[in-house]
Amino acid sequence: MTRRPRTVLVMAPATFDQLFGPEELVRLRALAEVSEPVCVAAFDELPPATLAELEVLITGWGCSEIPERVLDAAPRLRLVLHAAGSARGLLPAAGYRRGIEVATAAEANAVPVAEYTLAAIIFAGKRALPLAQQGRRTPAGWGSSFAARTLSNRQRTIGIVGFSKIGRRVLGLLRALETGPVLVADPIADPDVVRSAGGELVPLPDVLTQAEICSLHAPLLPSTEGMIGAAELALLPDGATLINTARGGILDHHALLTECAAGRLDAILDVTDPEPLPAGHPLLDLPNVTITPHVAGSLGSETRRLSAFALDALAAHLESRPLPGALTAASIGVSA
């Protein structure tokens, strides 16, 4: 029988309660040696004796960056499994230099975000959300919608900014629609890989000038902060919809307000900057702007995909198989 490594979970209590039910805990205990309590909310709660024996660390939402003092106190630590999406800032560079492996459930968390994006694209093609708001004030029937002749998801040009895990999944889901071209902007993507996924890699200005529906999936990096500003929004065609499920900081909200208040663009935002927007923010009152409270990512039963990832990755590690979702110090620099 494979030796069970000493394992500790560090995440917010609410996160642990959502991710690890009875079935997950049974599997965890079969794979790893865990002590009570199984999960702590902060590294300060771990006694020195536990850190000295620690081999595997499972983290999730609510876990802070792993302090170097913890790494110093845990010389046997070899694996960090992040049962969440972004692992940016989780392990300091010193941890990678020590040979600690890191894997993240970003691929699993991408599933509901891509599904949300597909729904947003479908609603955008029909302008369903703005028309629903308008209908509350001035009820209208099928006749007015039929006369518009622009409410369609067929042959729409779709723009994807960021060929990330989520961006790739969105491309796959779009195959269910009869869209027009799907244009992708990403400075580090391989054109052949994008093409095989069903898209066409083009420069960002070309995406923006042609996309009737444009969805943002770029990571928030120093190089991408505010990347969609007034000049970029001005390139979008009249009547286009901008969708953001990535990070609020990549979008200039003041510039977006100008375009949406003029009625030239619609927007569907699951993330904002700041998040949430303060009460009374003018974007909240625009009928052509839909803002949801960061619900695209894993919630409810969807979070069990994240714990399943962590347990599957732990099993792969024990069996010396390739580690799913593995990160490196280099790859973390260009990921969300």
C-alpha positions, -999 to 999 in steps of 0.1 A, spaced: 0 0 0 13 35 -9 24 55 22 0 82 30 17 116 32 11 140 61 -13 165 48 -29 197 61 -57 219 47 -55 257 50 -85 277 38 -115 297 51 -139 275 72 -168 283 48 -146 272 19 -138 239 36 -175 233 44 -184 238 8 -156 217 -8 -153 188 15 -184 168 24 -184 133 39 -175 115 7 -145 138 0 -133 134 36 -134 96 33 -113 98 2 -89 123 17 -83 101 47 -77 71 24 -50 90 5 -34 111 32 -26 111 69 -45 140 84 -48 152 119 -76 170 137 -87 195 130 -85 185 93 -86 222 82 -73 254 98 -80 290 87 -44 303 90 -9 291 91 -4 304 126 -28 277 138 -3 250 128 19 238 156 57 234 150 54 196 152 28 195 125 48 217 102 79 196 108 61 166 94 41 183 67 45 169 32 13 180 13 -6 212 17 -41 217 3 -53 253 1 -84 271 -11 -102 304 -9 -93 323 22 -57 310 24 -30 337 25 4 336 8 25 308 24 50 327 45 87 318 41 88 311 78 63 283 72 85 269 44 115 270 68 95 251 94 83 225 69 114 210 53 95 180 41 68 199 22 69 188 -15 34 195 -29 9 224 -27 -26 216 -42 -47 248 -46 -84 238 -47 -93 271 -63 -85 290 -95 -57 316 -93 -27 306 -74 -9 339 -80 9 349 -49 3 317 -31 38 302 -30 67 327 -28 96 323 -53 116 306 -26 92 277 -26 96 270 -63 134 272 -58 131 245 -31 115 222 -56 80 224 -42 54 214 -68 22 235 -71 -10 226 -89 -42 246 -92 -78 237 -99 -81 265 -124 -92 241 -152 -121 229 -130 -130 264 -120 -130 274 -157 -160 252 -163 -188 274 -148 -171 306 -159 -172 294 -195 -208 283 -191 -218 317 -177 -200 334 -206 -218 313 -232 -251 323 -215 -240 359 -216 -231 357 -253 -265 341 -261 -283 368 -241 -262 395 -258 -271 383 -292 -308 388 -284 -302 419 -262 -324 399 -238 -312 416 -206 -316 453 -217 -349 444 -233 -361 428 -200 -353 460 -182 -370 481 -209 -400 459 -207 -405 467 -171 -411 503 -180 -427 500 -214 -441 465 -221 -436 454 -257 -446 423 -276 -431 400 -301 -439 423 -330 -414 450 -319 -387 424 -314 -394 409 -348 -392 442 -365 -358 450 -350 -341 424 -373 -309 426 -353 -317 402 -324 -299 371 -334 -272 347 -324 -266 334 -359 -235 347 -378 -225 370 -350 -188 379 -349 -175 370 -315 -143 384 -299 -123 366 -272 -96 386 -255 -73 362 -238 -68 326 -249 -68 314 -212 -82 282 -198 -116 299 -198 -112 315 -232 -104 281 -247 -135 265 -230 -157 293 -244 -144 286 -279 -154 250 -274 -189 259 -261 -195 283 -290 -195 253 -314 -231 248 -302 -240 281 -319 -240 290 -356 -218 321 -350 -198 339 -375 -160 342 -371 -146 339 -335 -116 362 -333 -90 358 -306 -65 382 -292 -36 370 -271 0 380 -275 14 346 -264 -11 322 -281 -1 299 -309 -21 306 -340 -24 269 -349 -37 260 -314 -62 288 -316 -73 276 -351 -77 240 -339 -99 253 -311 -122 271 -336 -109 306 -335 -87 329 -355 -58 347 -338 -56 384 -347 -43 416 -331 -64 431 -304 -75 461 -325 -89 437 -352 -109 419 -326 -124 451 -312 -133 466 -346 -151 435 -357 -166 419 -326 -203 424 -321 -199 406 -288 -166 408 -271 -157 387 -240 -127 394 -218 -106 365 -204 -72 380 -199 -53 378 -165 -48 409 -144 -11 416 -148 9 449 -147 8 447 -185 -30 441 -187 -42 466 -161 -66 490 -178 -59 473 -212 -95 480 -223 -98 518 -221 -115 546 -239 -95 541 -271 -102 503 -272 -139 507 -264 -142 533 -292 -131 506 -317 -161 483 -309 -190 486 -334 -222 505 -324 -245 481 -306 -217 457 -294 -218 440 -261 -188 438 -238 -187 409 -214 -162 407 -185 -158 376 -163 -120 380 -159 -109 408 -135 -124 443 -131 -89 459 -133 -84 451 -170 -113 474 -179 -116 512 -176 -150 515 -159 -152 553 -164 -147 549 -202 -172 521 -202 -197 543 -184 -193 569 -211 -200 544 -239 -229 527 -222 -246 559 -210 -246 571 -246 -264 539 -255 -236 529 -280 -225 497 -261 -241 472 -238 -222 455 -210 -225 423 -189 -201 424 -160 -195 397 -134 -164 415 -121 -159 452 -114 -132 476 -101 -138 482 -73 -157 450 -64 -185 455 -55 -192 489 -70 -202 515 -44 -239 521 -40 -251 548 -63 -224 541 -90 -239 553 -123 -232 519 -140 -256 503 -116 -285 524 -129 -280 519 -167 -306 495 -182 -281 483 -208 -255 473 -182 -260 440 -163 -238 435 -132 -238 402 -113 -220 397 -80 -190 375 -92 -212 345 -96 -195 330 -127 -170 310 -109 -176 278 -89 -205 281 -64 -226 255 -46 -222 220 -59 -198 233 -85 -172 237 -58 -170 199 -55 -151 199 -88 -123 218 -69 -120 193 -41 -122 164 -67 -93 180 -85 -72 182 -53 -79 146 -45 -72 134 -80 -40 154 -81 -29 139 -48 -36 104 -61 -15 112 -92 13 124 -70 13 92 -50 13 71 -81 41 91 -97 18 102 -126 19 136 -142 5 162 -119 -26 178 -134 -28 216 -132 9 219 -125 24 254 -123 60 267 -125 75 300 -114 75 310 -151 39 300 -159 25 318 -128 39 350 -143 14 350 -172 -16 333 -156 -45 348 -137 
